[in-house]
Amino acid sequence: MARTLDQTQALDRFLAAVERRAFRMACVATRSEDDALDLVQEAMLKLVQHYSDRDETQWGPLFQRILQSKIRDWYRRTTVRNRWRTWLRWGADESRETDPLDAVPDVSMPAVDDQVAHTGARPARWKTPCARCRCGNSKCFFCGSGKNMTWRKPRA
């Protein structure tokens, strides 16, 4: 439907009046001025394209509803993007990223790992040497061959 000059001027006045408040609302919601500008611009464009032929009294509620819908859609898109970014980044370059559990020290047996891995020494708790892995313990706790492992009682 063709707009008259009066309708166009009224729409321009309306958009100029709500522009600052709409931008502020979008800034608070998105915490980004660039995203807020995009959202306000999209909301204004949709109002002009689809609802400019309506009565001037309806523009306020229509514009607020359009802006809120745009902000809600922005939240949804951002949430989905962040999920995918996190997921894709997690498996991206495993050689560069280390497993956070590797940095946690083993509190229960702090010296056993170092003894077995570096010196090949067998802790006094194991009865016989390993034939499966480098540590030399037959029922090795670390390589999994000692599922039914028997332990010596520590000397008092």
C-alpha positions in Angstrom: 0.0 0.0 0.0 1.4 3.4 -0.9 2.2 5.7 1.9 1.4 9.4 1.8 3.9 12.1 2.7 2.1 12.7 6.0 2.4 9.0 7.0 6.1 8.9 6.1 6.8 12.0 8.1 4.8 10.6 11.1 6.7 7.4 10.9 10.0 9.3 10.8 9.0 11.3 13.8 8.0 8.1 15.7 11.2 6.3 14.9 13.3 9.3 15.9 11.4 9.5 19.2 11.9 5.8 20.1 15.4 5.4 18.7 17.4 6.3 21.8 15.2 4.3 24.3 15.2 1.3 22.0 19.0 1.4 21.6 19.4 1.7 25.4 17.1 -1.4 25.9 19.0 -3.4 23.3 22.4 -2.3 24.8 21.3 -3.5 28.3 20.1 -6.8 26.9 23.1 -7.6 24.6 25.9 -5.8 26.4 27.2 -4.9 23.0 26.6 -1.6 21.2 27.2 -3.2 17.8 24.6 -5.9 18.4 22.2 -3.4 19.9 22.5 -1.2 16.8 21.8 -4.2 14.6 18.7 -5.2 16.6 17.2 -1.7 16.7 17.8 -1.3 13.0 16.2 -4.7 12.2 13.2 -3.8 14.4 12.7 -0.4 12.8 13.0 -1.9 9.3 10.4 -4.6 10.1 8.0 -2.0 11.5 8.4 0.1 8.3 8.0 -2.8 6.0 5.1 -4.6 7.6 3.2 -2.1 9.8 3.6 1.4 8.4 0.1 1.4 7.1 -1.4 0.9 10.6 -2.6 3.7 12.8 0.0 5.8 14.6 -1.3 4.8 18.0 -0.4 1.1 17.3 3.2 1.7 16.3 4.5 2.0 19.9 3.3 -1.4 21.1 4.1 -3.0 17.8 7.7 -1.7 17.8 8.3 -2.7 21.4 7.0 -6.2 20.6 9.2 -6.5 17.5 12.2 -5.3 19.4 11.7 -7.7 22.2 11.3 -10.5 19.7 14.5 -9.5 18.0 16.3 -9.5 21.4 14.9 -12.9 22.2 16.0 -14.3 18.9 19.5 -12.8 19.4 19.7 -14.6 22.8 18.7 -17.9 21.1 21.2 -17.5 18.3 24.0 -16.6 20.7 23.3 -19.5 22.9 23.4 -22.0 20.0 26.6 -20.4 18.6 28.4 -20.5 21.9 27.4 -24.2 22.4 28.8 -25.1 18.9 31.9 -22.9 19.4 32.7 -24.6 22.8 32.0 -28.0 21.4 34.1 -27.5 18.3 36.9 -25.8 20.1 37.0 -28.7 22.7 38.0 -31.3 20.1 39.9 -29.0 17.7 43.6 -29.4 18.4 44.2 -32.0 21.0 48.0 -31.8 20.7 47.9 -28.2 21.8 45.3 -28.5 24.5 46.0 -30.7 27.5 43.6 -32.6 29.6 42.9 -30.7 32.8 42.9 -33.9 34.8 46.6 -34.4 33.9 47.4 -31.4 36.0 45.7 -32.7 39.1 48.2 -34.5 41.4 47.3 -37.9 42.8 46.9 -37.3 46.4 46.3 -40.9 47.5 49.7 -42.3 46.2 51.9 -39.4 45.3 55.3 -41.2 45.0 54.1 -44.4 43.3 53.7 -42.9 39.9 57.2 -41.4 40.0 58.8 -44.6 41.2 57.2 -46.8 38.6 57.5 -44.4 35.6 61.0 -43.1 36.1 63.0 -45.7 38.0 61.2 -48.9 37.4 61.3 -49.6 41.1 58.6 -51.6 42.5 56.7 -50.4 45.5 57.0 -52.6 48.6 53.3 -53.2 48.6 53.4 -55.4 45.4 54.4 -59.0 45.8 55.8 -59.9 42.3 57.2 -58.0 39.3 55.0 -57.2 36.2 55.4 -58.9 32.9 53.0 -56.7 30.9 54.3 -53.2 31.2 57.5 -51.3 31.7 57.1 -51.0 35.5 58.2 -54.6 36.3 55.2 -55.5 38.5 53.2 -58.6 37.6 50.0 -57.3 39.1 50.4 -53.7 38.1 47.8 -51.2 39.3 48.6 -48.8 36.5 48.5 -51.1 33.4 45.4 -52.9 34.6 46.8 -56.4 34.9 46.2 -56.5 38.7 42.5 -56.4 39.0 42.5 -58.9 41.8 45.7 -57.6 43.4 46.7 -58.6 46.9 48.4 -56.1 49.0 50.9 -56.6 51.8 50.2 -55.1 55.1 52.5 -52.2 55.8 55.1 -52.9 58.5 54.4 -51.3 61.8 
